[in-house]
């Protein structure tokens, strides 16, 4: 477990960096370490936030006595944990997250970019939908908007650049493709991803506990509704 470095993130957090690219193996390492830290959670840890290739640790400065540098002590604890391998073996993996199935209506008004994605990929619309629902996705991270899941595992043939000019309004529940990623907009707002479908499932509700439907590490299956788009 040598491919990492740690750096301050403002005055109250540390950032552990495992790489600089979107990669399933790197993201798996992020989640492995996050789970190991959670298992031996120190009293000063306020929050753990995994991303594609980084892990942020937010520090409770009040948990340290006067005269002690909180970030330095937190970094010392972290480096000691890495030195011990956090009790992980190279063969260890994160326990499978929850499997959440999300129904999606593809095409039409719900998926205005579906045809463009099909043309770009050289596939029929039905083939695009079939490949998009065939994968079991993993929530790599949440970001951009509250509850927005960045999903890894999409068929690479469906990759497509974002729109040159983002839309001012993207409907809540819209399922989009941005590069080699797919994701779901939890609320209405602007966005530049290629919208191919939409779900009625609510991904974010501030009065729900927890407010987000999905969490990093969860597995997601997208289920096409019966009213499939025309070929």
Residue frames relative to the residue before (quaternion, step in Angstrom):
aa qw qx qy qz dx dy dz
X 1.0000 0.0000 0.0000 0.0000 0.00 0.00 0.00
X 0.2604 0.8123 -0.4755 0.2149 3.57 0.74 1.10
X 0.6374 0.5582 -0.3302 0.4161 3.59 1.18 -0.42
X 0.5320 0.5786 -0.4484 0.4256 3.54 0.37 1.27
X 0.0069 0.7561 -0.6508 -0.0689 3.51 -1.35 0.25
X 0.2979 -0.7623 0.5564 0.1434 3.53 -1.21 0.54
X 0.0071 0.7932 -0.6070 0.0491 3.54 -1.05 0.83
X 0.5610 -0.5945 0.4355 0.3770 3.61 -1.13 0.48
X 0.1542 -0.7450 0.6428 0.0896 3.53 -1.19 0.68
X 0.7865 -0.1481 0.0499 0.5975 3.55 0.18 1.28
X 0.7231 -0.4438 0.3223 0.4198 3.58 -1.22 -0.53
X 0.7838 0.3526 -0.1501 0.4887 3.58 1.20 -0.43
X 0.7603 0.3333 -0.1967 0.5217 3.60 1.15 0.27
X 0.2569 -0.7134 0.6274 0.1773 3.50 -1.39 0.37
X 0.1995 -0.7615 0.6052 0.1185 3.53 -1.17 0.66
X 0.1685 -0.7566 0.6261 0.0851 3.56 -0.79 1.09
X 0.1445 -0.8078 0.5705 0.0341 3.54 -0.68 1.14
X 0.1707 -0.8118 0.5557 0.0547 3.56 -0.72 1.15
X 0.7900 -0.0934 0.0800 0.6007 3.59 1.23 -0.23
X 0.3802 -0.7222 0.5315 0.2268 3.54 -1.31 -0.15
X 0.6780 0.4512 -0.2932 0.5009 3.58 1.13 0.57
X 0.5092 -0.5966 0.5117 0.3506 3.53 -1.32 0.27
X 0.2112 0.7720 -0.5529 0.2315 3.54 -0.39 1.26
X 0.5028 -0.6787 0.4418 0.3024 3.58 -0.78 1.00
X 0.6640 0.5083 -0.3188 0.4463 3.61 0.92 -0.86
X 0.6472 0.5054 -0.3185 0.4736 3.59 0.99 -0.81
X 0.6632 0.4982 -0.3086 0.4656 3.59 0.91 -0.88
X 0.6093 0.5423 -0.3496 0.4611 3.58 1.06 -0.69
X 0.6371 0.5203 -0.3244 0.4672 3.59 1.04 -0.78
X 0.6032 0.5532 -0.3489 0.4566 3.58 1.03 -0.78
X 0.7200 0.4469 -0.2570 0.4646 3.57 0.82 -0.98
X 0.5809 0.5639 -0.3718 0.4542 3.60 1.12 -0.57
X 0.7003 0.4569 -0.2719 0.4764 3.57 0.84 -1.00
X 0.6149 0.5460 -0.3508 0.4480 3.60 1.00 -0.76
X 0.6630 0.4988 -0.3022 0.4693 3.58 0.94 -0.87
X 0.6549 0.5107 -0.3137 0.4604 3.58 1.01 -0.81
X 0.6475 0.4966 -0.3198 0.4815 3.60 1.00 -0.77
X 0.6337 0.5338 -0.3278 0.4538 3.58 0.98 -0.83
X 0.6524 0.5363 -0.3139 0.4339 3.58 1.03 -0.79
X 0.7705 0.2306 -0.1457 0.5762 3.61 1.13 -0.56
X 0.0616 0.8805 -0.4685 0.0379 3.53 1.24 0.66
X 0.3166 -0.7538 0.5434 0.1903 3.62 -0.65 1.06
X 0.6293 -0.5775 0.3685 0.3670 3.58 -1.15 0.58
X 0.6773 0.5106 -0.2960 0.4393 3.59 1.11 -0.57
X 0.5673 0.6191 -0.3859 0.3821 3.61 1.21 -0.20
X 0.2372 -0.7885 0.5569 0.1086 3.56 -0.64 1.16
X 0.8070 -0.1088 0.1248 0.5669 3.57 0.88 -0.89
X 0.2135 -0.7273 0.6393 0.1297 3.52 -1.31 0.58
X 0.0278 -0.8131 0.5811 -0.0180 3.58 -0.74 1.02
X 0.1603 -0.8015 0.5701 0.0827 3.62 -0.30 1.21
X 0.1036 -0.7497 0.6498 0.0704 3.53 -1.20 0.65
X 0.7796 -0.3098 0.2089 0.5026 3.59 -1.22 -0.25
X 0.8400 0.0365 0.0406 0.5399 3.57 0.70 -1.07
X 0.7010 0.3981 -0.2615 0.5307 3.60 1.26 0.27
X 0.1663 -0.7470 0.6341 0.1106 3.50 -1.37 0.35
X 0.1789 -0.7941 0.5756 0.0781 3.57 -0.65 1.13
X 0.1333 -0.7634 0.6293 0.0593 3.55 -1.02 0.92
X 0.1832 -0.7910 0.5776 0.0840 3.57 -0.63 1.14
X 0.2644 -0.8201 0.5044 0.0552 3.50 -0.71 1.25
X 0.3273 -0.7078 0.5944 0.1963 3.56 -1.05 0.88
X 0.3057 -0.7907 0.5025 0.1699 3.56 -0.19 1.27
X 0.6284 0.5634 -0.3330 0.4204 3.59 1.11 -0.67
X 0.5926 0.5923 -0.3653 0.4057 3.60 1.22 -0.30
X 0.6735 0.4697 -0.2835 0.4954 3.58 1.28 -0.18
X 0.5255 -0.6394 0.4507 0.3343 3.60 -1.06 0.67
X 0.6543 -0.5028 0.3895 0.4091 3.55 -1.25 0.39
X 0.7773 0.3359 -0.2570 0.4657 3.54 -1.06 0.78
X 0.6400 0.4858 -0.3213 0.5012 3.59 1.31 -0.10
X 0.3771 -0.7075 0.5526 0.2278 3.55 -0.95 0.91
X 0.3830 -0.7693 0.4542 0.2350 3.64 -0.31 1.21
X 0.6915 0.4775 -0.3022 0.4501 3.59 0.84 -0.91
X 0.6336 0.5246 -0.3410 0.4551 3.57 1.01 -0.72
X 0.6706 0.4840 -0.3030 0.4735 3.58 0.95 -0.84
X 0.6386 0.5173 -0.3271 0.4666 3.57 1.01 -0.77
X 0.6516 0.5023 -0.3138 0.4740 3.58 1.00 -0.79
X 0.6167 0.5369 -0.3482 0.4585 3.59 1.02 -0.74
X 0.6464 0.5105 -0.3131 0.4727 3.60 0.97 -0.89
X 0.6645 0.5172 -0.2991 0.4488 3.54 0.95 -0.91
X 0.6767 0.4839 -0.2988 0.4676 3.59 0.88 -0.90
X 0.6156 0.5251 -0.3549 0.4684 3.58 1.04 -0.65
X 0.6423 0.5258 -0.3179 0.4581 3.57 0.99 -0.83
X 0.6588 0.4861 -0.3097 0.4835 3.58 0.95 -0.83
X 0.6272 0.5455 -0.3366 0.4424 3.56 1.03 -0.75
X 0.7089 0.4137 -0.2368 0.5199 3.55 1.15 -0.67
X 0.4890 -0.6842 0.4122 0.3504 3.57 1.31 -0.03
X 0.4260 -0.7242 0.4401 0.3168 3.57 1.32 0.20
X 0.6286 -0.5649 0.3352 0.4164 3.55 1.17 0.54
X 0.5564 0.6127 -0.3840 0.4093 3.56 1.27 0.24
X 0.2670 -0.7023 0.6300 0.1963 3.52 -1.25 0.55
X 0.6551 -0.5212 0.3662 0.4064 3.58 -1.18 0.47
X 0.6818 0.4957 -0.2903 0.4530 3.57 1.10 -0.67
X 0.5256 0.6466 -0.4126 0.3681 3.59 1.24 -0.30
X 0.0566 -0.7668 0.6381 0.0406 3.52 -1.17 0.60
X 0.6062 -0.5394 0.4263 0.3998 3.53 -1.27 0.31
X 0.5303 -0.6029 0.4809 0.3521 3.55 -1.03 0.75
X 0.5755 -0.6062 0.4024 0.3735 3.59 -0.93 0.81
X 0.4244 -0.7023 0.5148 0.2483 3.54 -0.95 0.92
X 0.7123 -0.4077 0.3257 0.4693 3.55 -1.30 0.00
X 0.3091 -0.7094 0.5951 0.2171 3.55 -1.17 0.57
X 0.0487 -0.8000 0.5974 -0.0267 3.56 -0.63 1.18
X 0.2009 -0.7754 0.5902 0.0998 3.57 -0.78 1.04
X 0.0818 -0.8048 0.5878 -0.0087 3.55 -0.85 1.05
X 0.3000 -0.7601 0.5460 0.1846 3.62 -0.57 1.09
X 0.0835 -0.8008 0.5931 -0.0021 3.55 -1.00 0.90
X 0.2261 -0.7187 0.6369 0.1636 3.55 -1.05 0.80
X 0.2156 -0.8075 0.5431 0.0803 3.55 -0.61 1.20
X 0.8264 0.2872 -0.2017 0.4404 3.53 -1.23 0.64
X 0.7073 0.4485 -0.3422 0.4260 3.52 -1.38 -0.13
X 0.8004 -0.2236 0.1938 0.5214 3.55 -1.09 -0.70
X 0.6488 0.5276 -0.3169 0.4476 3.59 1.17 -0.53
X 0.8015 0.1782 -0.0866 0.5642 3.58 1.18 -0.48
X 0.0530 -0.8718 0.4859 0.0312 3.59 0.60 1.11
X 0.7159 0.4335 -0.2581 0.4826 3.62 1.18 -0.40
X 0.3832 0.7564 -0.4726 0.2401 3.59 1.23 0.02
X 0.6648 0.4997 -0.3139 0.4580 3.59 0.90 -0.86
X 0.6434 0.5209 -0.3261 0.4565 3.60 0.98 -0.80
X 0.6315 0.5186 -0.3305 0.4723 3.59 1.03 -0.75
X 0.6438 0.5249 -0.3180 0.4571 3.57 0.99 -0.84
X 0.6556 0.5011 -0.3089 0.4729 3.59 0.95 -0.88
X 0.6592 0.5177 -0.3083 0.4499 3.58 0.94 -0.88
X 0.7270 0.4278 -0.2322 0.4844 3.58 1.03 -0.84
X 0.4001 -0.7145 0.4810 0.3133 3.59 1.23 -0.34
X 0.5553 0.5877 -0.3855 0.4445 3.55 1.13 0.71
X 0.5327 -0.5636 0.4936 0.3937 3.54 -1.27 0.16
X 0.6579 -0.4986 0.3773 0.4199 3.55 -1.25 0.34
X 0.6569 0.5146 -0.3158 0.4516 3.58 0.94 -0.88
X 0.6379 0.5202 -0.3297 0.4624 3.59 1.04 -0.73
X 0.6157 0.5340 -0.3492 0.4624 3.59 1.02 -0.73
X 0.6721 0.4892 -0.2995 0.4682 3.57 0.85 -0.96
X 0.6518 0.5280 -0.3195 0.4408 3.57 0.91 -0.91
X 0.6880 0.4623 -0.2873 0.4799 3.59 0.94 -0.84
X 0.6463 0.5361 -0.3288 0.4321 3.57 1.03 -0.74
X 0.7316 0.3999 -0.2428 0.4959 3.61 1.01 -0.71
X 0.5399 0.6545 -0.3969 0.3502 3.61 1.23 -0.25
X 0.6626 0.5368 -0.3070 0.4225 3.58 1.10 -0.68
X 0.2692 -0.6593 0.6560 0.2501 3.50 -1.35 0.35
X 0.2347 -0.8149 0.5210 0.0969 3.55 -0.40 1.26
X 0.2348 -0.7316 0.6195 0.1607 3.51 -1.31 0.42
X 0.4103 -0.6897 0.5356 0.2629 3.56 -0.93 0.90
X 0.2538 -0.7963 0.5343 0.1264 3.56 -0.30 1.27
X 0.7695 -0.1635 0.1604 0.5962 3.55 1.03 -0.87
X 0.3250 -0.6743 0.6108 0.2581 3.52 -1.38 0.14
X 0.2555 0.7785 -0.5415 0.1883 3.58 -0.94 0.80
X 0.6829 0.4879 -0.3801 0.3888 3.53 -1.41 -0.20
X 0.7504 -0.1326 0.1161 0.6371 3.59 0.82 -1.05
X 0.6577 -0.5266 0.3507 0.4089 3.58 -1.15 0.56
X 0.8428 0.1591 -0.1450 0.4932 3.55 -0.69 1.14
X 0.4679 0.6697 -0.4584 0.3500 3.62 1.26 0.06
X 0.1906 -0.8082 0.5468 0.1068 3.63 -0.53 1.14
X 0.2388 -0.7136 0.6405 0.1533 3.54 -0.99 0.92
X 0.1467 -0.8393 0.5231 0.0203 3.55 -0.43 1.27
X 0.2045 -0.7714 0.5956 0.0918 3.55 -0.84 1.06
X 0.6414 0.5484 -0.3953 0.3628 3.55 -1.15 0.66
X 0.4408 0.7135 -0.4536 0.3014 3.58 1.26 0.03
X 0.5764 -0.5662 0.4705 0.3547 3.56 -1.16 0.70
X 0.4673 -0.7242 0.4364 0.2585 3.58 -0.65 1.13
X 0.5845 0.5881 -0.3871 0.4033 3.59 1.10 -0.48
X 0.6624 0.5040 -0.3061 0.4621 3.60 1.21 -0.34
X 0.4117 0.7248 -0.4668 0.2953 3.60 1.26 -0.03
X 0.0986 0.7871 -0.5996 0.1057 3.56 -1.00 0.87
X 0.5278 -0.6416 0.4426 0.3375 3.60 -0.94 0.81
X 0.5793 -0.5648 0.4592 0.3669 3.54 -1.25 0.47
X 0.6474 -0.4961 0.4024 0.4157 3.55 -1.29 0.25
X 0.5236 -0.6327 0.4628 0.3337 3.58 -1.03 0.73
X 0.7643 0.1607 -0.0964 0.6170 3.57 1.12 -0.72
X 0.3676 -0.7548 0.4925 0.2292 3.62 -0.44 1.14
X 0.5186 -0.6094 0.4998 0.3314 3.53 -1.22 0.52
X 0.4918 -0.6435 0.4991 0.3082 3.54 -1.13 0.66
X 0.8044 0.1330 -0.0440 0.5773 3.56 1.07 -0.76
X 0.0032 -0.7443 0.6672 -0.0284 3.52 -0.87 1.10
X 0.4570 -0.7207 0.4502 0.2628 3.57 -0.71 1.06
X 0.5820 -0.5587 0.4615 0.3690 3.56 -1.20 0.58
X 0.7792 0.3145 -0.2509 0.4806 3.57 -1.00 0.87
X 0.4597 0.6949 -0.4509 0.3203 3.59 1.25 -0.09
X 0.2566 -0.7499 0.5968 0.1250 3.54 -1.00 0.96
X 0.0075 -0.8498 0.5244 -0.0530 3.56 -0.59 1.11
X 0.3029 -0.7004 0.6140 0.2018 3.51 -1.42 0.25
X 0.0286 0.7747 -0.6301 0.0448 3.54 -0.92 0.98
X 0.7935 -0.0629 0.0051 0.6053 3.58 -0.17 1.22
X 0.7776 -0.2863 0.2394 0.5060 3.57 -0.82 -1.04
X 0.6007 0.5681 -0.3472 0.4426 3.57 1.28 0.22
X 0.1461 -0.7297 0.6470 0.1660 3.50 -1.34 0.21
X 0.0118 0.8046 -0.5917 0.0480 3.55 -1.16 0.59
X 0.3284 -0.7334 0.5682 0.1772 3.54 -1.34 0.21
X 0.3668 -0.7310 0.5359 0.2095 3.56 -0.79 1.06
X 0.3128 -0.7908 0.4914 0.1880 3.63 -0.51 1.09
X 0.7911 0.1176 -0.0509 0.5982 3.58 1.17 -0.58
X 0.6199 -0.5320 0.4137 0.4019 3.55 -1.25 0.36
X 0.3211 0.7336 -0.5546 0.2260 3.56 -1.02 0.82
X 0.6764 -0.4746 0.3526 0.4392 3.58 -1.25 -0.07
X 0.1519 0.8017 -0.5712 0.0890 3.56 -1.19 0.43
X 0.3034 -0.7885 0.5171 0.1369 3.54 -1.14 0.66
X 0.4670 0.6751 -0.4569 0.3427 3.59 1.24 0.18
X 0.5376 -0.6100 0.4763 0.3347 3.57 -1.24 0.48
X 0.2410 -0.8087 0.5254 0.1092 3.57 -0.45 1.21
X 0.0711 -0.8335 0.5477 -0.0121 3.56 -0.60 1.19
X 0.8118 0.0033 0.0076 0.5838 3.60 1.20 -0.22
X 0.2322 -0.7638 0.5866 0.1364 3.52 -1.33 -0.07
X 0.1875 -0.7652 0.6066 0.1069 3.55 -1.15 0.70
X 0.4107 -0.6952 0.5333 0.2522 3.54 -1.20 0.56
X 0.4823 0.6691 -0.4336 0.3628 3.58 1.29 -0.08
X 0.3630 -0.7396 0.5266 0.2096 3.59 -0.88 0.94
X 0.2360 -0.8052 0.5319 0.1139 3.57 -0.62 1.12
X 0.7994 0.1367 -0.0787 0.5797 3.58 1.19 -0.41
X 0.0930 0.7616 -0.6340 0.0965 3.53 -0.94 1.00
X 0.3741 -0.7817 0.4470 0.2217 3.62 -0.32 1.20
X 0.6985 0.4468 -0.2898 0.4781 3.62 1.14 -0.39
X 0.5591 0.5858 -0.3927 0.4360 3.58 1.30 0.02
X 0.2106 -0.7646 0.5923 0.1421 3.59 -1.18 0.50
X 0.4610 -0.3858 -0.7604 0.2459 1.50 -0.85 2.35
X 0.6269 -0.5840 0.3557 0.3733 3.60 -1.13 0.44
X 0.7026 0.4202 -0.2672 0.5083 3.61 1.15 -0.50
X 0.4822 -0.6711 0.4843 0.2874 3.56 -0.99 0.85
X 0.7870 0.2675 -0.1107 0.5448 3.55 0.98 -0.94
X 0.1705 -0.7590 0.6201 0.1018 3.53 -1.26 0.52
X 0.6274 -0.5214 0.3966 0.4209 3.61 -1.14 0.47
X 0.7530 0.3435 -0.2793 0.4868 3.56 -0.90 0.97
X 0.5325 0.6144 -0.4185 0.4048 3.60 1.20 -0.30
X 0.3417 -0.6971 0.5876 0.2278 3.53 -1.32 0.46
X 0.1448 -0.8042 0.5753 0.0356 3.55 -1.03 0.84
X 0.1024 -0.7444 0.6571 0.0598 3.52 -1.08 0.88
X 0.2292 -0.7524 0.6042 0.1281 3.55 -0.84 1.01
X 0.1550 -0.8024 0.5752 0.0371 3.57 -0.77 1.07
X 0.3303 -0.7426 0.5472 0.1999 3.58 -0.62 1.11
X 0.4377 -0.6803 0.5190 0.2761 3.57 -0.94 0.88
X 0.6899 -0.5171 0.3208 0.3921 3.58 -1.25 0.41
X 0.6851 0.4718 -0.3004 0.4666 3.58 1.04 -0.71
X 0.0679 -0.8384 0.5406 -0.0151 3.53 0.42 1.30
X 0.5485 -0.6157 0.4437 0.3509 3.58 -1.13 0.59
X 0.6091 -0.5508 0.4193 0.3870 3.55 -1.23 0.41
X 0.6178 -0.5552 0.3899 0.3976 3.63 -1.12 0.53
